[in-house]
Amino acid sequence: MSQAQTSVGHAEKADIFCKDEARVDWHSKALWLLRQKRDRAAAAVPEWEELRTLGSEIKLHTLTHLPQYLEQFEANCQKNGIIVHWAKDGDEHNRIVHEILSKHQVKKLVKSKSMLTEECHLNPYLESKGIEVIDTDLGERIIQLNKQPPSHIVVPAIHLKKEEVGELFHEKIGTEKGASDPTYLTRAARAHLREQFLTADAGMTGVNMAIAEEGAIVVCTNEGNADMGCNLPKLTLHSMGIDKLIPNKEAASVLLRTLARNAIGQLITTYSSFYHGPKPGGEMHVIIVDNGRSEMLKDKLLAESLKCIRCGGCMNTCPVYRRSGGYSYNYFIPGPIGIAVGSKHDDTNTIPWACTLCGSCTYVCPTKVPLHNIIAYQRRLKAEAGKLPYGKAGYMPMVGKLMSSPTLLNCAMSVARFSLRYLPGSMLKPFAGAWGKYRELPKAPASSFEAWYKKNRSK
């Protein structure tokens, strides 16, 4: 399913976010705190690196043998009384969901967090058909009431302050005006959502893992909202990408040990629920979605991105994401993993460059997705397709010629040293572009490194 098109690149959107410097600092610190918690949790597990390696191998093995595991999963689901559907893209997924809900005359659907339904734009589709959709994860409900998409895949309302949430809740669910105490707001949200659960006609979840050997799905939450949605209504639906398959419960136990630790430094999600079939007298549907994943599997490097277990750790550590916000990316998933899987959907062709290639994302990934290598590869794909962002297509070839010629480079550096030494900074800063906008220009060295080396190499 195609993503919404936009004509505003990452840098321009990031500039809007960066206008509020206090928010940028707060946003960055909040995410870095999660990174620090992750580091402490990982350090407490002596076999952490072995778990990362094993998780990577489990996911690669499953992706390599995906057809047989998909067939095994479907057969075992059917044995367990689960109805399985196949969707080639987001449009077909949405039609299947609507057909199921229409058959049961569903008017209200309670839904726990699912990035796949964001990918398929399910909420607006169902709302256009007259079905009320209630997101029940606290963060998701906040941004739904605020009419925003998630800005992070694990903490979707990380960009909002408690005071802003208090104002929103006062307007939407009737909390006290000016109240911003997190405990008070959480209790108010719980009461509000409980009424939604009790009056819902159906429940829907995403899928963290799908166990082929068991014909079961695993849903991980900290709030128990998915369990409420699965156990109160008789009709439940579960949407999953084909990349969520794993072979067995042993594989699930490995990934469960790394998922929450890598996300927020928690030992394990509060609720890690295994669903093997419908409740008595009910129906359980699993919708398996491709939506371009099979195409990604054809490329050896891009296929590595399908190992992702959506912990969000790469976002928490990314210096660009932390200081540019989730809404600066032209894809529903922001950060490094969003660039890795979503660059082809970005019509501005800018998000592959929303990265320093520092490799911090790869370092923290619990399944060893080589994110910085994939992002560099996405840049190459854009260049080969003639889709370099504005400017890069013009000046980068010239920069390449300059740097490949010792004579031209030495002349240019000589001019630069002279300019830095004798011309005012106000005259030079415009030539430094965005880099120089927030930085002081460096002091000119006495000579080039080449000249220094020739003079001192014999000493």
C-alpha positions in Angstrom: 0.0 0.0 0.0 1.4 3.3 -1.0 2.3 5.8 1.7 1.0 9.4 1.8 3.0 11.6 -0.5 4.7 14.8 0.7 6.8 17.5 -0.8 8.7 18.5 2.3 12.0 16.9 3.0 13.4 15.7 6.3 15.6 18.7 6.9 12.8 21.2 6.5 10.5 19.2 8.8 13.4 18.8 11.3 13.9 22.6 11.2 10.3 23.1 12.3 10.8 20.7 15.3 14.1 22.4 16.2 12.6 25.8 16.5 11.5 24.8 20.0 15.0 24.3 21.5 13.7 23.4 25.0 11.5 20.7 23.5 14.3 19.3 21.5 16.6 19.1 24.6 13.8 17.4 26.6 13.0 15.0 23.8 16.6 14.0 23.3 17.2 13.5 27.1 14.0 11.4 27.5 15.1 9.1 24.7 18.7 8.9 25.9 17.4 7.9 29.3 15.8 4.9 27.6 19.1 4.1 26.0 20.9 4.2 29.4 18.3 1.9 30.9 18.8 -0.4 28.0 22.5 -0.5 28.5 22.1 -1.3 32.2 19.6 -4.1 31.5 21.9 -5.6 28.8 25.0 -5.4 31.0 23.1 -7.4 33.7 22.8 -10.4 31.3 26.2 -12.0 31.0 25.2 -13.8 27.8 23.7 -10.7 26.2 25.8 -10.8 23.0 25.1 -14.6 22.6 21.4 -13.7 22.8 21.8 -11.1 20.1 23.6 -13.6 17.9 21.0 -16.3 18.5 18.1 -13.9 17.9 19.7 -12.8 14.6 20.2 -16.5 13.5 16.6 -17.4 14.5 15.2 -14.6 12.4 17.5 -15.3 9.4 16.7 -19.0 9.5 13.0 -18.3 9.6 13.2 -15.8 6.7 15.3 -18.3 4.7 12.6 -21.0 5.2 9.6 -18.7 5.2 7.3 -20.6 2.8 7.4 -23.8 4.9 7.0 -21.9 8.2 4.0 -20.0 6.8 2.3 -23.2 5.7 3.0 -24.9 9.0 1.7 -21.9 10.9 -1.5 -21.8 8.8 -2.1 -25.5 9.2 -1.6 -25.4 13.0 -3.8 -22.3 13.4 -6.6 -24.1 11.5 -6.2 -27.1 13.9 -6.6 -24.7 16.8 -9.8 -23.2 15.3 -8.2 -20.0 14.1 -9.4 -18.6 10.7 -6.4 -17.5 8.6 -6.5 -14.9 5.9 -3.8 -13.8 3.4 -3.4 -10.2 2.2 -0.9 -9.2 -0.6 -1.0 -5.6 0.4 -2.5 -3.0 2.8 -5.6 -2.5 0.7 -6.5 -6.2 0.7 -5.8 -6.3 4.5 -8.2 -3.5 5.1 -10.9 -5.1 2.9 -10.6 -8.4 4.8 -10.8 -6.7 8.2 -13.9 -4.8 7.1 -15.6 -7.9 5.7 -15.1 -9.7 9.0 -16.4 -6.8 11.0 -19.4 -6.2 8.7 -20.3 -9.8 8.9 -20.6 -9.5 12.6 -22.2 -6.1 12.5 -19.4 -4.5 14.5 -19.8 -0.8 15.2 -17.0 -0.4 17.8 -13.5 -1.9 17.6 -11.0 -1.7 20.4 -7.4 -2.1 19.1 -4.1 -2.5 20.8 -0.8 -1.2 19.3 -0.1 -2.4 15.8 2.4 -0.8 13.5 1.1 -2.9 10.7 -2.4 -1.3 10.9 -0.6 2.0 10.8 1.2 0.8 7.7 -2.1 -0.1 6.1 -3.9 3.0 7.3 -6.6 0.8 8.8 -8.1 3.4 11.2 -9.2 6.0 8.6 -10.4 3.2 6.3 -12.7 1.7 9.0 -13.9 5.1 10.1 -14.9 5.9 6.6 -17.0 2.8 6.7 -18.8 3.9 9.8 -16.9 1.8 12.4 -15.5 3.5 15.5 -11.9 2.5 16.2 -10.5 3.0 19.8 -6.8 2.7 20.2 -6.4 1.3 23.8 -2.6 1.6 24.4 -2.3 4.7 26.6 0.2 6.4 24.3 -1.8 5.5 21.2 -5.0 6.8 22.7 -3.3 10.1 23.5 -2.2 10.6 20.0 -5.5 9.4 18.6 -7.3 12.0 20.7 -4.7 14.5 19.5 -5.3 13.5 15.9 -1.6 12.6 15.3 0.2 9.4 14.2 2.8 7.8 16.4 6.1 9.6 16.7 7.9 6.5 18.1 7.0 2.8 17.7 7.2 1.9 21.4 6.5 5.3 23.1 4.2 6.9 20.5 3.5 10.1 22.5 7.1 10.8 23.6 7.0 14.2 21.9 4.2 15.4 24.2 4.7 16.9 27.7 2.5 15.9 30.6 1.0 19.4 30.7 -0.1 19.0 27.0 -1.6 15.6 27.8 -3.5 17.1 30.7 -5.0 19.8 28.5 -5.9 17.2 25.9 -7.6 15.0 28.5 -9.5 17.9 30.0 -10.9 18.7 26.5 -11.6 15.1 25.4 -12.4 13.0 28.5 -13.3 15.6 31.1 -10.4 15.6 33.6 -9.8 18.5 35.9 -8.5 21.7 34.1 -4.8 22.2 34.7 -4.2 18.7 36.0 -0.9 17.2 34.8 0.0 14.6 37.5 0.8 11.4 35.5 -0.8 9.1 38.1 -4.1 11.1 38.0 -4.1 11.2 34.2 -3.4 7.5 33.9 -6.2 6.6 36.2 -8.6 8.8 34.2 -7.5 7.1 31.0 -8.0 3.7 32.6 -11.6 4.6 33.5 -12.2 6.0 30.1 -10.8 3.0 28.3 -12.6 0.5 30.5 -15.9 1.8 29.3 -14.7 1.3 25.7 -13.7 -2.3 26.4 -17.1 -3.1 28.0 -19.0 -1.7 25.0 -16.8 -3.0 22.2 -18.1 -5.4 19.6 -14.7 -6.7 18.6 -11.0 -6.6 19.6 -7.9 -6.3 17.4 -4.2 -6.6 18.1 -0.9 -6.6 16.3 1.4 -9.6 16.6 4.9 -9.6 18.1 5.7 -13.2 17.2 3.8 -16.0 15.4 4.9 -19.5 16.4 4.7 -21.9 13.4 5.0 -25.1 15.5 2.2 -24.1 17.8 -0.2 -22.2 15.5 -0.2 -19.5 18.1 0.6 -15.7 18.3 2.4 -13.7 21.0 1.3 -10.3 22.0 3.4 -8.2 24.4 2.1 -5.2 26.3 2.8 -3.4 29.6 -0.8 -2.3 30.2 -2.8 -5.4 29.6 -5.0 -3.6 27.0 -4.5 -6.3 24.4 -5.6 -9.0 26.8 -8.8 -6.9 27.6 -9.5 -6.6 23.9 -8.9 -10.3 23.3 -10.9 -11.6 26.3 -14.0 -9.4 26.5 -15.4 -9.4 23.0 -16.1 -12.8 21.3 -14.6 -11.6 18.0 -10.9 -11.0 17.8 -8.6 -10.1 14.9 -4.8 -10.2 14.8 -2.8 -8.5 12.0 0.8 -9.7 11.3 3.4 -9.3 8.6 5.0 -12.4 7.2 8.2 -11.4 9.0 6.7 -12.1 12.4 7.1 -15.9 12.0 9.4 -17.8 14.3 9.8 -21.6 14.4 8.9 -22.5 18.0 8.5 -21.5 21.7 12.2 -21.8 22.3 12.8 -19.1 19.7 10.1 -16.9 21.4 11.9 -17.3 24.7 15.1 -15.9 23.2 13.4 -12.9 21.7 11.3 -12.2 24.7 14.5 -11.9 26.8 15.8 -9.1 24.5 12.7 -7.3 23.4 11.7 -5.2 26.5 15.3 -4.9 27.8 16.3 -3.3 24.5 13.2 -1.1 24.3 13.1 0.5 27.7 15.4 -1.4 30.0 12.7 -3.6 31.4 13.3 -7.3 32.1 10.3 -8.5 30.2 6.9 -7.0 29.1 4.4 -7.1 32.0 2.1 -9.2 29.8 3.5 -11.6 27.2 0.4 -13.4 26.1 0.2 -16.5 23.9 -3.1 -17.0 22.1 -3.7 -20.5 20.7 -7.4 -20.2 19.6 -10.7 -18.4 20.0 -12.6 -18.2 23.3 -15.6 -20.6 23.7 -18.3 -19.5 21.3 -16.1 -16.9 19.7 -14.0 -16.4 16.6 -10.3 -15.7 16.2 -9.0 -14.4 12.9 -5.3 -13.9 11.9 -4.6 -11.8 8.8 -1.1 -12.4 7.3 0.2 -9.5 5.2 3.0 -9.3 2.7 2.8 -5.6 1.5 6.3 -5.6 -0.2 8.1 -7.9 2.3 8.6 -10.7 -0.3 10.1 -8.1 -2.6 12.6 -7.1 0.1 13.6 -10.7 0.6 15.0 -10.7 -2.9 17.7 -8.3 -1.8 20.2 -10.0 0.6 20.9 -6.7 2.5 17.4 -5.3 2.6 16.1 -8.7 3.8 18.2 -8.2 7.0 15.8 -5.4 8.0 13.0 -8.0 8.3 14.8 -9.4 11.3 13.6 -6.3 13.3 11.4 -7.1 16.3 10.2 -3.5 16.7 11.9 -2.7 20.0 12.6 0.9 19.1 16.1 0.8 20.5 17.6 2.2 17.4 15.5 5.3 17.7 16.4 5.9 21.4 20.1 5.9 20.5 19.9 7.8 17.1 21.4 11.3 17.4 19.4 12.5 14.4 16.0 11.1 15.5 16.5 12.4 19.1 17.0 15.9 17.9 14.7 16.0 14.9 11.5 14.2 16.2 9.5 11.4 14.7 7.4 13.6 12.4 10.4 14.8 10.4 10.6 11.4 8.6 8.4 10.8 5.6 7.3 7.4 6.7 5.1 6.0 9.4 8.1 4.4 11.1 10.7 7.0 12.0 14.4 6.6 12.9 17.0 4.2 11.6 14.6 1.2 11.0 12.1 3.5 9.3 14.9 4.7 6.9 15.9 1.0 6.3 12.4 -0.2 5.4 10.7 3.0 4.2 13.1 4.9 1.9 11.4 3.7 -1.2 8.2 5.3 -0.1 9.8 8.7 0.5 9.0 10.8 -2.6 11.4 13.6 -1.4 14.2 11.1 -1.4 15.7 12.7 1.7 15.4 10.3 4.6 18.4 8.1 3.7 20.4 11.2 4.6 18.8 11.7 8.0 21.6 9.6 9.4 25.2 10.2 10.4 26.2 6.5 9.7 27.6 6.4 13.2 26.5 2.8 13.6 25.0 3.3 17.1 21.7 1.8 15.9 23.5 -1.4 14.7 25.4 -1.6 17.9 22.2 -1.8 20.0 20.0 -3.8 17.7 18.9 -7.1 19.5 18.8 -9.1 16.3 21.9 -7.5 14.8 20.2 -5.7 11.9 23.1 -3.9 10.1 21.1 -0.7 10.0 23.8 1.8 9.1 24.9 -0.5 6.2 21.3 -0.7 4.9 20.9 3.1 5.1 24.1 3.6 3.2 22.8 1.1 0.7 19.5 3.0 0.4 21.6 6.1 -0.6 23.2 4.1 -3.3 19.8 2.8 -4.6 18.6 6.4 -4.7 21.7 7.5 -6.7 21.4 4.6 -9.1 17.7 5.4 -9.7 18.6 9.0 -10.4 16.6 10.1 -7.3 19.2 12.0 -5.3 17.7 14.9 -3.3 17.9 18.4 -4.6 21.5 19.7 -4.5 23.3 16.4 -4.0 22.8 15.5 -7.7 24.5 18.7 -8.7 27.3 19.4 -6.2 28.4 16.0 -5.0 29.9 15.0 -8.4 31.9 18.3 -8.3 33.0 17.6 -4.8 34.1 14.1 -5.9 36.2 15.6 -8.7 37.7 18.1 -6.3 38.7 15.6 -3.7 40.1 13.1 -6.3 42.5 15.8 -7.6 45.4 16.6 -5.2 46.1 19.8 -7.1 42.5 21.1 -6.9 42.1 20.0 -3.3 45.3 21.7 -2.2 44.4 24.9 -4.0 40.9 24.9 -2.4 42.2 24.2 1.1 44.7 27.0 0.7 41.9 29.4 -0.2 39.8 28.1 2.7 42.7 28.7 5.2 43.3 32.2 3.9 39.5 33.0 4.1 39.2 31.7 7.6 42.2 33.7 8.7 41.4 37.1 7.2 37.6 37.3 6.3 34.9 37.9 8.8 32.7 35.0 9.9 29.5 36.8 8.9 30.8 36.7 5.3 31.8 33.0 5.4 28.9 31.4 7.3 26.5 31.4 4.4 28.9 29.2 2.6 28.9 26.7 5.5 25.1 26.1 4.9 23.1 24.3 7.5 26.3 23.1 9.2 27.5 26.6 10.0 24.1 27.9 11.1 24.5 26.7 14.6 28.3 26.4 14.9 31.3 28.6 15.1 33.7 28.3 12.2 37.0 26.6 13.0 40.3 28.4 13.3 42.5 28.1 10.3 45.5 25.7 10.8 48.9 27.1 10.0 49.4 24.7 7.1 47.8 21.7 5.5 48.4 18.2 6.9 50.3 17.3 3.8 52.7 20.2 4.2 53.1 19.3 7.9 53.8 15.7 7.1 56.4 16.5 4.5 58.2 18.8 7.0 58.1 16.4 10.0 58.0 12.9 8.7 61.8 12.5 8.9 61.9 13.5 12.6 
